[in-house]
Amino acid sequence: MNPRLTRLLAVALLALAAGCAPGATSGTMPECPAGRPASTSAPTGPPSLTAPGACRSYATVVQPVAHAVPSPGYHHLGATTRGRWSGVLGRIEVGDADVRQNTYDFVAARFMAKAGHGSEQAWLEVGWTETGWTGNSRQRVYTYDTATRAWAFYDQYAVNPGDRLWLHLQTETTGDRPVWQAWLWWGERWNLLTQQPLPLTGLAEIEQYVEVHGDPADPGTVAIPRLAIDNVQLKSAPTGPLRPWNGDVPTVPGADFATYCLDWQRPYTSWTTTTC
């Protein structure tokens, strides 16, 4: 995702109050309680809109994006499935990227479900990010989707370098525009961050990436912190089971894969960025 907001939006960000998250949420799902600490245990299984114990969350800040296509200054590292899947579950470590403030720099580590090409591409992503234009150098849980074309930040989740976040993207239905969901495991329960009807059908290409963007108007260095992605699993169908993202899954390295140093614990269920 290209984070470059227009200069006008950089001056007057469209920040929405809590309770105005993009996307509809289930009317029967309870609201996630405030002030819960991070989970200390791994999830016992994947989430569902109908499973007991899940709760719904809301973005604290929403910022529209002027353009959502790759541009100069944008790089990524990770892997993409060649085939199509209905979800991805995994754990992503949070790192301190020391992003330059008052720039359009950012570093993000995330999972994405996507379909289409070019201007017709649609996607939903979930992860953590550190941005130069907002957030005061903090790492923040976020989502982005092409239905709203906006960053959604969830500042009620206090994340810090070294934390490891369990995240899940999925759909539970089929059709031309099924609802895709983004979840965070927090407070020993699944928190629904957002859900959006997207033209991904019930199966989409899945990515596990670290993204880096350097502001082309203010050239400089953007550090890539050492961080890990592990326990990555793929969902085979909207109502199907999870399976490891292993060597049996046809996978494409990222376009800028050779630019960065990665320590792959073969094949794709776990990897770590390292210092070159």
Backbone hydrogen bonds, N-H to C=O, Kabsch-Sander energy under -0.5 kcal/mol:
donor,donor_aa,acceptor,acceptor_aa,energy
5,L,3,P,-0.8
10,A,6,T,-1.9
11,V,7,R,-1.3
12,A,8,L,-2.4
15,A,13,L,-1.6
16,L,14,L,-0.6
19,G,59,A,-0.6
20,C,17,A,-1.2
20,C,59,A,-0.6
29,M,26,S,-0.9
32,C,56,R,-3.2
36,R,33,P,-0.6
51,A,48,S,-0.7
54,A,51,A,-1.0
55,C,190,W,-2.2
56,R,30,P,-2.7
57,S,192,L,-3.0
60,T,153,F,-2.5
61,V,153,F,-1.5
63,Q,151,W,-2.6
65,V,149,R,-2.3
66,A,4,R,-0.6
67,H,4,R,-0.7
74,Y,71,S,-1.6
75,H,212,V,-2.9
77,L,210,V,-2.2
79,A,208,Q,-2.0
80,T,252,V,-2.2
81,T,206,I,-2.5
82,R,250,P,-2.7
83,G,250,P,-0.7
85,W,204,A,-3.2
86,S,235,K,-2.8
87,G,235,K,-0.7
88,V,169,L,-2.3
89,L,233,Q,-2.4
90,G,167,L,-2.1
91,R,230,D,-2.7
92,I,165,L,-2.5
93,E,228,A,-3.0
94,V,163,D,-3.1
97,A,95,G,-0.8
102,N,132,G,-2.5
103,T,100,R,-0.6
106,F,213,H,-2.0
107,V,130,E,-2.0
108,A,211,E,-2.1
109,A,128,W,-2.1
110,R,209,Y,-2.7
111,F,126,V,-2.3
112,M,207,E,-1.8
113,A,124,L,-2.4
114,K,205,E,-2.4
115,A,122,A,-2.2
120,E,117,H,-2.0
121,Q,118,G,-1.6
122,A,115,A,-2.9
124,L,113,A,-1.9
125,E,144,Y,-2.6
126,V,111,F,-2.0
127,G,142,Y,-2.0
128,W,109,A,-2.0
129,T,140,R,-2.2
130,E,107,V,-2.4
131,T,134,T,-0.5
132,G,105,D,-2.6
137,S,131,T,-0.5
138,R,135,G,-1.5
140,R,129,T,-2.6
141,V,154,Y,-0.5
142,Y,127,G,-2.5
143,T,152,A,-1.9
144,Y,125,E,-1.7
145,D,150,A,-0.6
146,T,123,W,-1.9
149,R,145,D,-2.0
150,A,145,D,-0.7
151,W,63,Q,-2.8
152,A,143,T,-2.4
153,F,61,V,-3.0
154,Y,141,V,-2.3
155,D,153,F,-0.5
157,Y,154,Y,-1.5
158,A,156,Q,-0.8
159,V,139,Q,-0.5
159,V,157,Y,-1.2
162,G,94,V,-3.0
163,D,160,N,-2.4
165,L,92,I,-2.9
167,L,90,G,-2.8
167,L,165,L,-0.6
168,H,183,W,-1.8
169,L,88,V,-2.4
170,Q,181,Q,-1.8
171,T,86,S,-1.9
172,E,179,V,-0.6
180,W,196,Q,-3.1
181,Q,170,Q,-3.5
182,A,194,T,-2.5
183,W,168,H,-2.7
184,L,191,N,-2.3
185,W,166,W,-2.3
186,W,184,L,-0.8
186,W,189,R,-2.5
187,G,37,P,-0.6
189,R,186,W,-0.8
191,N,184,L,-3.2
192,L,55,C,-3.3
192,L,190,W,-0.6
193,L,182,A,-2.5
193,L,191,N,-0.7
194,T,182,A,-1.2
196,Q,180,W,-2.5
198,L,178,P,-2.1
198,L,196,Q,-0.6
200,L,198,L,-2.0
201,T,176,D,-0.8
201,T,198,L,-0.7
203,L,200,L,-0.7
204,A,85,W,-3.1
205,E,114,K,-2.1
207,E,112,M,-2.6
208,Q,79,A,-2.3
209,Y,110,R,-2.4
210,V,77,L,-2.5
211,E,108,A,-3.4
212,V,75,H,-2.9
213,H,106,F,-2.7
214,G,73,G,-3.0
218,D,215,D,-1.5
223,A,97,A,-0.6
223,A,221,T,-0.5
227,L,225,P,-0.6
229,I,271,W,-2.8
230,D,91,R,-2.5
232,V,269,T,-1.4
233,Q,89,L,-3.1
234,L,243,R,-3.3
235,K,87,G,-2.4
236,S,234,L,-0.5
236,S,241,P,-2.1
240,G,237,A,-2.0
243,R,234,L,-2.2
245,W,232,V,-2.2
246,N,244,P,-1.6
249,V,246,N,-2.1
252,V,80,T,-3.3
254,G,78,G,-1.8
256,D,76,H,-0.6
257,F,254,G,-1.8
259,T,256,D,-1.5
260,Y,256,D,-0.6
260,Y,257,F,-0.9
262,L,260,Y,-0.6
263,D,272,T,-2.9
264,W,262,L,-0.7
265,Q,270,S,-2.3
266,R,264,W,-1.1
268,Y,245,W,-0.8
270,S,265,Q,-0.6
271,W,229,I,-2.7
272,T,263,D,-1.2
273,T,227,L,-2.5
274,T,261,C,-1.8
